[in-house]
Every structure is written in structure tokens, then in C-alpha cells.
Amino acid sequence: MDFAAPSSEHEAFHCRLPERQTFPMVVASPHSGDSYPADFLKLAAVPLAALRRAEDAFVDELFGDAPGLGIPLLAARFPRSYVDVNREPYELDPGMFEGPLPRPLNHRTTRVAAGLGMIPRVAASGEAIYRRRVPADEIEHRLKTCWRPYHTALARLVEETHCHFGTALLIDAHSMPSSASGLTGRDKDQRVDIVLGDNHGDACPPDIVDLAERWLAGQGLRVLRNQPYAGGFTTQRYGRPAAGRHALQIEINRGLYMDEARHERLPTMGVVKRLMTGLLEELGRNTLRSQLQHPLAAE
């Protein structure tokens, strides 16, 4: 399929398109952005290093072979601590803001309570990001410049994929701190390398998740499903298996490929990248083969 897709030069995201799409898949990296607006940093009460700990650093690189396989790759340029596109657009803590607020706000979620709304209140360390209340007009500004362009592009990629192939599988690519996966200390033998999130079966058919789990485990990786990450707004919004639209969140243990303290790639970066390339090939071939065998399954 040839694309009439979003511009790859948009200030909110990178969009790398294949010369021709050969698999019914889209890869998205919502949290690997590292372009920090100057006015945001002026408001911040924590240093840049603290903000960067929220990044899914280098995840867009880990999936960087996707276009060469015939799969579009979308990645946010802006950082997660500025706008989290894996949240609902008005999933916000009203206490953060000064001035008239848009209505209605979705402020009663567990994510907002934890300080992790669409505009996060706290850094990965738990410290408050802002030195004072944020002007309320920042909400619409960040929606207009970041959240909406990203999701407009992602929705278009998914829809065009579905229209051409009759099905679409969105891989929502993330990373998790090694501290969340038991990689360090006495739990080293119980570490988790990959967490697959399908919203407990609501976002992706079990055969696709089974295939991903088997393939990854076959490479020597330890895999869990939905614990501690079942998926966020992206899998909830785009995962509609009954309509032939599937979404699978993949969390990769950062300790496998980066020095988290130095925010640097490890020599194993290339190994993990090859694993993700292999996973995409496996999922792509299976999804395409399944659709060819059952062309009416997504109707």
C-alpha cells in the first residue's frame, strides 16, 4: 500500500513511512520524545535529568527497522513530562492550574491521583514538576500543538492500514524502569524483561498475544501479561478486536539496553533492537497470513 499519510516533518512527531506497506501493522512510540520546550523548563522545579527519567528513551530506535519491514513508525518528539499522549485529553488534576478550566475534566482516575495525567504533575521520582500553578490556557495549547496532532496522525495510519488490509495491529511501544521489573538486587532471578499489555483481553485477540509471548520467550526473555502494565489510553482507544483493529502494548525493561543513571545506550542495544525487529516480522507475517485465510473476520 502507498501512503497519503501525515507529514514526517511535523513539529510534534516523527513519522517514518515504508516505501510500500507490506504488513497490516503500525508501530507507535508515544514516550520517546526528548525535545523540551524552553518555557516548560522555566516552569520546572526539578532538573532536566529528573524529567528525562520519565522518557521511554531510545524506544523509537529499538523499533527503528519497522519502515524497512513495510511498517509505518510514529514517534512523539515532545517529552512525556510535557504531554502524555497515553492519557485522555482532559485527564487532568485541576489543582495544578490557575485560571478558568475547560469542562468537563476527567480528574477522578487513579492516574490523575498519582500525578500522572495528560499534563503530569510529578516527575518519575515523585517530585512536583512545577514550581507554581500552571496557567490554565496551557491545557488547550498543549492539546493543540502535541496531543491532537499525534493522535490525528496515529488514527490516520491505523485507519489507512485497516482500509487496505481489512485488519490493523497497532504496536504501542514503551519501556519500563528496571526497578519496576525486579532486575536489580535480590530479585534478579525473578526479573521481567517484557510486559505485554492487552487491557486484559479487551484490546487484542489472545492468539496475537500468545504468539508474541511464545516468540519472546523462545528468545530467552521473561514475559508477563498485563502486570504491572495492562495498557493505557492508546490501547483502549485503538484496540477494537470486533472491528478488526487490534492494539498491543509492549514494555521493554530498560536495563536490557540502556544505562538508566547515565541515560546512555548499552552495547546490548543492538541485540534488543534485533529482537524487536524479529518480533515485528513474526507478528506481521502471522497477522497477514491470518487475514488472507479469513478475509471476512474483520468485517
SULPE-V478573 format. One record per helix or strand of 3 or more residues. SS is the DSSP state (alpha for helix, beta for strand). FROM is the first residue (numbers start at 1). TO is the last residue. If there is no record, write none. Layout:
ss: <SS SS>
from: <FROM FROM>
to: <TO TO>
This chain:
ss: <beta beta alpha alpha alpha alpha beta alpha alpha alpha beta alpha alpha beta alpha beta alpha alpha beta alpha alpha>
from: <13 25 38 48 59 66 72 94 110 137 168 178 185 194 206 223 233 241 245 254 269>
to: <16 29 43 52 62 69 76 96 113 165 176 180 190 197 218 225 238 243 253 256 293>
